[in-house]
C-alpha cells in the first residue's frame, strides 16, 4: 500500500470525523420520566441542553420524587445520546469499534 495514499485516507477520515462531530452537536434526543412530567434533552455530544419539569412537581412535599424523576430522565436522555453517537460513529467507521473515538 502506498504511504501517500494511506495519508490521504487518514486525512479524509479525520475530515469525516470532524463533520460527524458537527452533525452530532446539532442533533437532539430527549429522555423522559414520570409519563413526561420530567424531560431532559441532550445533543449528540452528550451535553445537557434543556431540562423540563412539570410545575406541579415543584414543591417541598415532592422533593424526593422530583429528584428521582430528574435522575431517571437525565439517564434516559444520556443513554439515547450515547446510542445516537455510537450509531453515527459506526456508520463512519463501517462498523469497526475503534477505541477512543466514542
N, C-alpha and C positions, 0 to 999 in steps of 0.2 A: 504494500500500500504506500502510495506517495505521501510524504510528510506534509507537503504543501496542501494536498487535498484533505488530509486529516485536520490540519489547522483551519481550513475553510469550514469544514464540518463543525468543528468546535465553536468557531465564531458564530455560525448560523444557529447552533443550538443555544448559545448564550443570548443571541438576539431573540430567539423564540421564547426562551425562559423569561426574559425581561418583559416581553409582550404579554405573556401569560400572567405574570405577576400584576401587571397593569389591569388586565381584564378581571382578575380576581378581586382587585381593590374596588372595582365598580359593581361587582355582583353582591347581592344581599340574600341572606337567609334569616328566617325568624323562627325562634323556638318559643314555645308557649307552655303554660301550666295553668291548672285550675280552669279548664274549659275556656282559655283565652283571657282570663282575668289578669294574668301577668304575661307579658311577652318581652323577649329580648332579641334585638336584631343585630346581626354581625355582618361584616363584609367578608369576602372570600379570603382575607388575610387574617381572619380570626380576631378582628378588632370589634369591640362592642360599640355600636354606633347609635343605638336607641334602646330605651327601656320604657315600657308602659305598664302602669298599674291601674286597675280599676279603682276609682276614688273611694268606693265603699270599703276597700281593704285597709285603707289608711286610718287606723285608729288604734289606741293602745291595747284594746282587747284582742286584736288580731295580730299582734306583733310576731308571734312565733309562726303563725300560718303564713303571713306575708314573707317572712324570711325563707321559709321552706319553699314557697312558690317562686320566689326570686331565684333561689339556687336551682330549682328544677328547670325554670325557663332559660336561665343562662347556660346551664349544662346542655340542655336540648339544642339551643342555638349554636353553641360552640361545637357540639358533635356534628351538626349539619354543615357548619362552615368547614370543618376538617374534612368531611366527606366530599364536599364540593371541591376543595383544593386537591384532595387526593385523586379524584376523578379527572380533573383538568390536567393534573401533572401526569397521570397515566396516559392520557391522550398525547401529551407532548413526548413522553419517553417510549411510547409504543408498548406500554405495559411493563417495562423494566422498573424494578424497585431500586432506585439509586439512592443510597444513604446520604442524608444531609440535604436533600432537595425539599422534602416535606416531612 
